[in-house]
Structure formats: structure tokens, C-alpha cells
Amino acid sequence: MAQQTATPASAPEKPKLQAPKKRRKWPKRLLILAVAVGVIVFAFSRCMSSGVQSISGAYLPTQAAMEDLTVAVTGPGTIKPNDSYKATTLIKGEILSAPFEEGDTVSKDATLFTIDASDVENAVKQAQTAVEQATLNVQSAQLNYDSLVRNRNDNVKDRQVKANGTGTITKLYVDPGDTISAGTPIADILDRDNMELELPFHSVNAAAFTIGQAATVTVSGTAETLTGAITKIAATDAVGPGGALTRNVTVTVQNPGALSDASTGSATVNGAASASSGTFRYAESTQLIAKYSGELSTLNIKEGDHVTEHQIVGEFKEVNIQDQIDAAAISLSNARLSLRNAQDSLERTQDSLEDYIITSPIEGTVIEKNYKEGDNYDPSTASTSGASAFMAVIYDMSRLTFDINVAEKDIVRVQVGQSVTFTADALDGASFTGVVEKVNINGTTQNGNTSYPVTVAVDGNGADLAQQGLLPGMSVSASIIVEEVGTVLCIPVDAVQRGETPFVLVAGAGALDENGNLADFTKLEQRPVELGRNSDEYIEVLSGLTEGETVFIPNAASSFMNAMMGM
């Protein structure tokens, strides 16, 4: 530690020296700050001036002018032939013939390919045999059904026992309750009230007789005479005694009660006497025969009773054959169904033969021929084996068409018959025309927007257009002329700004320099305009502008970023 030296008490004290006062530095700093601020303000003003000039260059001037305005709807499309056919089939087999080559023109229904159909031809023969067998089955079932129905109808009649003549029951062979068969005798009927006498007359006389003519009969042994009538005259002559020609004539008389089948007699007709006498016979002598088999439930006659022809004298017990008829009807329906199935199978098999002959449904030019005679075609392996799935491709080049998709906001303006202009991407400088042929109302919606396909028919012959280079598959850009507006006041579509109402930018006071260039974009003014129709480039101005006025279009290529780069 430093030692301190004591000061003698008698020595006078020296006065203390004062340190000089420090100078204040803030005025100088304030001056420096002011200079810096001035530099910054100067630099900023220069930058702002440069930025204003740069932003002013982001607007392109244009004028409202009278233009020949055409309203069109545009869209892309792909050229197609008038019609096309890609030959294919689901059957497989060896190709027997293919009489055409690529580039050939084929007519409608012309044969393209013939495929071996031997298996199907055998199937057709089998199907024909099945139809023949089914036909025979139907015929057999029909005969069985008809027989049962006929028997049922006959049985209704035959169950009734009716007298088959008029006379007296002389003998009964059966009793009620007996079971008999058809053909069994039931009773004998004898008509004793009327007697017949068959006599020969000279043919000359008999030729003049008529049925119903009166005759006088003389009974032999009693000389009794009876009045009768001719009921039958023989059709031919016979040789009588001595070689004379005679003809038999039958005379019927009422039995006075004494005549029997043992009595004899002769007759005269209109003074002509019979050539000889004859024996009387009963006019009716018949036997009632059963026509039905079964139990005889009733028999309402007895021996000695008199009956008339067709009188019902008894009845057989009914036998129900309806069940058999119903079964036969079902068998007949099944047989008919089997026949129909066999016929359908035959028709399908015969129709399948057509699949082995592939024809062209259109007239056109062969674009591709992928198979030839001798090749084996199998559709199941054609695509996987690297071969074409299509046997041939044919285009109808009589005309060309294409489709374009039109947005829903524009489709109401498109109509059939409107003119179309288009260019092909592959043909620089070439343009073509067409006409709207079809407007399809079946729209397609994607992402909330609906578009509708419109078909355009290209003007000119398709083959001639192909010679000019316009080929199917080429991409085109088309414009459908929906309205020829004429000459109207227009500005570019890009000049229109969209807000609550459409407006354009026009130069206000101080916006332009002495050369008419935009000097200060902040002086641009918004002017509302009323707009009309538009094309892709121009839009009609109905009010708000006059011809020659300048409007400014925001230049998307030169933006505010350029001004910021300048700053």
C-alpha cells in the first residue's frame, strides 16, 4: 500500500485545480440524422418516381372503334368420317374367304369374311330333326285329345237308348241294371200296322210310275182289295218269265189286321197289272242295338209296347271321362310348347349361320384389313395375342363431321343450320367451313359445369377434303357463327373490368404526359359502360364511350412486381 506523506502544519494549502467541463454531442448527432433523413427522402422520392413510371407501363392503351362484329361460339373437335364400321364377330374359326383389300371400295351388304360354319350346319340338322319329332308328338297328342272329346260328345248321345223304328216291341233282350257292351241287342221292333208288297211290273209300265202314286192291292185267297201307294221303284230292270223285262215296285198298304208276313197279293197301278204276285212283309222290322258300353240304368219299355222312331226308351249310367280329357289337354299343351321350343332353337341356330358371313353395313373404303383367307380368328385371344381385335375397318368418306362441346351458357344460341368456320392444327394457313347439323340436348356435367355436344357437317366431299390433307382423327378449332351483328362500337374484351357494374379505365386529368402517354396510373378513372354482344376478341359498347376514346387494358405481362423490382 502506498504511504501517504504528511504535510507540515505550517505550510499554506495550494488551491485545487478544477477539471474542464465536457462538450455536449447531441447537436452534431441531430445534424447527422437530418442529413440521413434527407438522403432517404430523396432516394425514396426517386424510387417512387421510378415505380410510378413502371406501373404506368403496366396498362396498354386502346381506342373504342367501329368494328364489324361477329358473335361466335368456339371449341375444339376431332374430324370423323360420315360413318365407320369395325368388322368383328363373337364366333371363332378359320376364315374361308376375304375377297377385298385395303383401299378397295365396298358396297353396302358386301361380303367381307366367310368363316367355317360346319359345326353350326350340323347343329341345324339336329335342330330340324328335333322339330320334326316335336311335330309328330303334337299330332299324336291332338288325336288323343280329339278322340276323347269326340267320345264324350258321342257318349252323351249314345247313353240315351232311342228307338230306331216305329212299331211294336216284340222282344226284350236286357233288363235295367244290366251291364252291356256296345253292339248288344236290346229289343226287336215290328211294325204290323203297315205292310209292304214288292211286285214286278213290265218295265215299260214301271217307267211311267212315280213315288207316292196310288195302287190297288188284291189279297190272294180272299180277293180283298186294299188301297196303297208306291213307296219304292227299282232303279234297274230284271228279266221276267218268258224273257220279258220287268222292274220291281214296292207298294205299302195299311194292315186291316188279318195280313201277316205269310200273306200274298198282287197290284194294279193306273190300270197296269203286276206281272206276278208277291209276299207281304212288315213295313218295319228292326232290332234296337246298344251304342254305348256300361250299366243300363233305365229301360222304359216292355214287350207289346208301341214305340215311334227316335223315342227315348232308356239310358246308360254316365261315366266321367273329363279327367282324361283334361290330362290329354295338358299333354297337348306340353307337346305344343316343346314344338315351339324346338322351332325357336332351330331359328336361333339358323340365325347363327349369318354370324359366319360378315358383311359391311355401309358403303365405304377399306382402311384396314387385319385378317386374310386361311387365318384363324378367335375374339377371346385376338387382343391379348397382339393381333387386332377388328378384322377390318371401313370408312364412309362421302363427307366429314366433328363434334364440339358447347357450354350451357352458349348452347341456347346454337341452332341447326348455322355456319361454322374451323382450322386444323396440322394444316397451317388452311381454313374450312361447315354447318351445324345436330344440337344434342343430352348434356354432360363435370365439376358443376354442363356442356352439350354439337355435330358439325364439313362442307365438301370427304374424299376431296382428304386429298387436301383434312383426315379423320385430326384436331380442329371451330367457331360457330351464331350472329352477324354488323358494324358497331367495340372495345377489346380485356378492357372491361367487372365490378357491381362493368366499367373501363379512362385517362383523367394529369394521367397523360405531353406526348399522350400514360404518366400517372393513379389518375386513371373508372367509367361505367353498358355492354352488348361479344366475340372472343371484341365486345359491343351500347353506352358510356364514344368512338375514338382511349381506354386502358391491364397488361398481365407487366405487373406491379416490375415496379417493386424498380424500387
QUIHU-V246590 format. One record per residue. N is the residue number from 0. RES is the residue in one letter. SS is DSSP state (h for helix, s for strand, l for the rest). NEAR is the number of other C-alpha atoms within 10 Angstrom. D_LAST is the distance of its C-alpha to the last C-alpha in whole Angstrom. Layout:
n=<N N>
res=<RES RES>
ss=<SS SS>
near=<NEAR NEAR>
d_last=<D_LAST D_LAST>
This chain:
n=<0 1 2 3 4 5 6 7 8 9 10 11 12 13 14 15 16 17 18 19 20 21 22 23 24 25 26 27 28 29 30 31 32 33 34 35 36 37 38 39 40 41 42 43 44 45 46 47 48 49 50 51 52 53 54 55 56 57 58 59 60 61 62 63 64 65 66 67 68 69 70 71 72 73 74 75 76 77 78 79 80 81 82 83 84 85 86 87 88 89 90 91 92 93 94 95 96 97 98 99 100 101 102 103 104 105 106 107 108 109 110 111 112 113 114 115 116 117 118 119 120 121 122 123 124 125 126 127 128 129 130 131 132 133 134 135 136 137 138 139 140 141 142 143 144 145 146 147 148 149 150 151 152 153 154 155 156 157 158 159 160 161 162 163 164 165 166 167 168 169 170 171 172 173 174 175 176 177 178 179 180 181 182 183 184 185 186 187 188 189 190 191 192 193 194 195 196 197 198 199 200 201 202 203 204 205 206 207 208 209 210 211 212 213 214 215 216 217 218 219 220 221 222 223 224 225 226 227 228 229 230 231 232 233 234 235 236 237 238 239 240 241 242 243 244 245 246 247 248 249 250 251 252 253 254 255 256 257 258 259 260 261 262 263 264 265 266 267 268 269 270 271 272 273 274 275 276 277 278 279 280 281 282 283 284 285 286 287 288 289 290 291 292 293 294 295 296 297 298 299 300 301 302 303 304 305 306 307 308 309 310 311 312 313 314 315 316 317 318 319 320 321 322 323 324 325 326 327 328 329 330 331 332 333 334 335 336 337 338 339 340 341 342 343 344 345 346 347 348 349 350 351 352 353 354 355 356 357 358 359 360 361 362 363 364 365 366 367 368 369 370 371 372 373 374 375 376 377 378 379 380 381 382 383 384 385 386 387 388 389 390 391 392 393 394 395 396 397 398 399 400 401 402 403 404 405 406 407 408 409 410 411 412 413 414 415 416 417 418 419 420 421 422 423 424 425 426 427 428 429 430 431 432 433 434 435 436 437 438 439 440 441 442 443 444 445 446 447 448 449 450 451 452 453 454 455 456 457 458 459 460 461 462 463 464 465 466 467 468 469 470 471 472 473 474 475 476 477 478 479 480 481 482 483 484 485 486 487 488 489 490 491 492 493 494 495 496 497 498 499 500 501 502 503 504 505 506 507 508 509 510 511 512 513 514 515 516 517 518 519 520 521 522 523 524 525 526 527 528 529 530 531 532 533 534 535 536 537 538 539 540 541 542 543 544 545 546 547 548 549 550 551 552 553 554 555 556 557 558 559 560 561 562 563 564 565 566>
res=<M A Q Q T A T P A S A P E K P K L Q A P K K R R K W P K R L L I L A V A V G V I V F A F S R C M S S G V Q S I S G A Y L P T Q A A M E D L T V A V T G P G T I K P N D S Y K A T T L I K G E I L S A P F E E G D T V S K D A T L F T I D A S D V E N A V K Q A Q T A V E Q A T L N V Q S A Q L N Y D S L V R N R N D N V K D R Q V K A N G T G T I T K L Y V D P G D T I S A G T P I A D I L D R D N M E L E L P F H S V N A A A F T I G Q A A T V T V S G T A E T L T G A I T K I A A T D A V G P G G A L T R N V T V T V Q N P G A L S D A S T G S A T V N G A A S A S S G T F R Y A E S T Q L I A K Y S G E L S T L N I K E G D H V T E H Q I V G E F K E V N I Q D Q I D A A A I S L S N A R L S L R N A Q D S L E R T Q D S L E D Y I I T S P I E G T V I E K N Y K E G D N Y D P S T A S T S G A S A F M A V I Y D M S R L T F D I N V A E K D I V R V Q V G Q S V T F T A D A L D G A S F T G V V E K V N I N G T T Q N G N T S Y P V T V A V D G N G A D L A Q Q G L L P G M S V S A S I I V E E V G T V L C I P V D A V Q R G E T P F V L V A G A G A L D E N G N L A D F T K L E Q R P V E L G R N S D E Y I E V L S G L T E G E T V F I P N A A S S F M N A M M G M>
ss=<l l l l l l l l l l l l l l l l l l l l l l l l l h h h h h h h h h h h h h h h h h h h h h h h h h h h h h h h l l s s s s s l s s s s s s s s s s s s s s l s s s s s s s s l l l l l s s s s s l l l l l l l s s l l l l s s s s s l l h h h h h h h h h h h h h h h h h h h h h h h h h h h h h h h h h h h h h h h h h l s s s l l l l s s s s s s l l l l l l s s l l l l s s s s s s s s s s s s s s s s s s h h h h l l l l l l l s s s s s s l l l l l s s s s s s s s s l l l l s s l h h h l s s s s s s s s s s l l l l l l l l l s s s s s s l l s s l l l l s s s s s s s s s s s s l l l l s s s s s s l l l l l l s s l l l l s s s s s l l l l l h h h h h h h h h h h h h h h h h h h h h h h h h h h h h h h h h l l s s s l l l l s s s s s s l l l l l l s s l h h h h l l l l l l l l l s s s s s s s s s s s s s s s s h h h h l l l l l l l s s s s s s l l l l l l s s s s s s s s s l l l l s s s l l s s s s s s s s s s l l l h h h h h h l l l l l l l s s s s s s s s s s s s s s s s s s h h h l s l l l l l s s s s s l l l l s l l l l l s l l h h h s s s s s l s s s s s l l l s s s s s s l l l l l l s s s s s l l l l l h h h h h h h l>
near=<3 4 5 6 6 6 9 7 7 6 7 8 8 6 6 6 6 6 6 6 6 6 6 7 8 9 9 10 10 11 11 12 12 12 12 12 12 12 12 12 12 12 13 13 12 13 16 16 15 16 20 19 17 24 23 24 22 21 21 17 17 16 17 18 20 17 16 13 21 19 21 22 20 21 16 17 22 16 20 22 21 18 16 20 17 15 20 17 16 10 14 16 17 16 20 18 17 18 12 16 17 14 13 12 16 22 14 12 12 15 17 19 23 20 23 17 21 11 9 15 15 12 16 21 14 13 21 19 14 18 21 14 14 21 19 13 19 21 14 15 21 19 14 18 21 15 14 19 18 12 14 17 11 13 18 15 14 18 22 20 24 21 23 19 20 21 25 21 23 17 16 17 10 15 15 14 14 13 14 18 15 12 12 15 16 17 21 21 27 23 22 21 17 20 23 23 26 24 24 26 25 21 19 12 16 20 15 8 17 14 13 13 13 18 21 18 24 18 19 15 9 8 10 10 14 16 14 22 20 21 18 16 19 15 9 10 18 16 13 15 10 6 8 12 16 24 23 21 22 17 28 25 21 16 17 11 9 6 18 14 13 8 16 17 21 23 29 16 20 12 10 13 19 23 20 14 18 19 18 24 21 19 20 19 17 17 19 20 18 22 21 23 18 18 18 24 16 17 17 12 16 15 13 14 13 15 21 16 12 12 14 16 16 17 21 26 16 13 13 9 13 12 9 14 18 14 12 21 18 14 19 21 15 15 21 19 14 19 21 15 15 21 19 14 18 21 14 13 20 18 12 16 17 12 17 21 18 19 18 21 16 17 20 24 21 20 18 17 19 16 17 19 14 13 15 16 22 17 19 12 12 15 12 10 10 8 15 16 20 18 21 22 19 26 22 22 23 17 19 25 23 26 23 22 19 22 19 15 10 14 18 11 15 19 17 13 13 16 20 22 19 20 19 22 12 13 14 8 8 13 13 16 17 22 20 22 19 16 18 13 11 10 15 14 12 8 5 6 11 15 20 20 19 22 19 28 23 24 17 14 12 22 18 13 18 14 9 11 14 22 20 18 12 16 18 22 16 25 20 26 21 18 18 11 14 11 13 18 21 26 27 19 15 15 22 20 18 10 8 7 10 14 19 22 22 20 24 14 9 14 18 17 10 8 7 9 14 24 20 21 23 14 16 20 17 15 16 19 17 13 17 13 16 20 17 14 13 20 24 24 22 15 12 12 22 15 14 12 13 19 24 22 20 18 15 10 9 16 16 17 13 15 21 14 9 16 16>
d_last=<68 68 71 71 73 75 75 79 80 81 78 75 72 69 66 63 60 57 53 51 48 44 42 39 35 33 33 31 29 28 27 25 23 23 21 19 18 18 15 13 13 13 10 8 10 9 5 7 9 7 6 10 11 10 11 14 15 15 19 22 24 28 31 34 37 41 41 44 43 45 44 44 44 43 43 44 48 50 53 57 60 62 64 64 67 67 70 71 74 75 78 78 81 82 81 84 82 79 80 76 74 70 69 73 73 75 76 76 78 79 80 77 78 82 82 85 87 90 89 89 92 94 92 93 97 97 95 98 101 99 99 103 104 102 104 107 106 105 109 111 109 110 113 114 112 114 117 117 116 119 121 120 121 124 125 124 127 129 129 132 135 136 140 140 143 145 149 150 149 152 150 147 146 143 143 140 138 139 136 136 134 134 137 139 142 142 145 147 148 151 151 155 155 154 156 155 158 157 159 159 160 161 157 158 159 156 154 154 154 150 149 150 153 156 159 162 163 167 167 170 173 172 172 169 167 163 160 157 154 153 150 149 150 150 148 150 154 156 160 162 166 168 164 163 160 159 156 155 155 154 155 154 157 157 159 162 162 165 163 161 160 164 165 165 165 165 163 163 160 161 165 164 165 163 165 166 165 162 162 160 156 154 151 149 149 146 145 141 139 136 133 131 131 131 133 135 134 137 140 141 144 148 151 152 149 149 145 143 141 137 138 136 139 137 133 132 129 126 124 120 118 115 113 114 112 109 109 110 107 104 105 105 102 101 102 100 97 98 98 95 93 95 94 90 90 92 90 87 88 89 85 84 85 83 80 82 81 78 77 74 74 72 72 70 69 69 65 66 70 69 73 76 80 81 78 78 76 75 72 71 71 69 65 66 68 65 67 66 67 67 70 69 66 67 65 66 64 66 62 59 57 53 52 49 47 47 45 47 45 46 49 51 50 51 55 58 58 55 53 51 49 47 46 47 44 46 48 45 45 48 49 52 53 55 56 55 59 58 56 56 56 56 52 50 48 45 42 44 44 47 47 50 52 53 55 55 58 57 58 61 63 61 63 62 59 59 60 57 55 54 55 56 53 50 47 46 44 46 45 48 49 49 49 49 48 48 46 43 40 37 34 32 32 28 28 29 28 30 30 34 34 33 30 28 25 26 25 25 26 23 21 22 22 25 25 25 22 19 17 16 17 17 21 22 25 27 30 33 35 38 39 41 42 40 40 37 35 36 37 39 38 41 40 37 36 38 38 35 33 29 27 24 23 20 19 20 18 15 13 11 10 9 6 5 5 4 0>
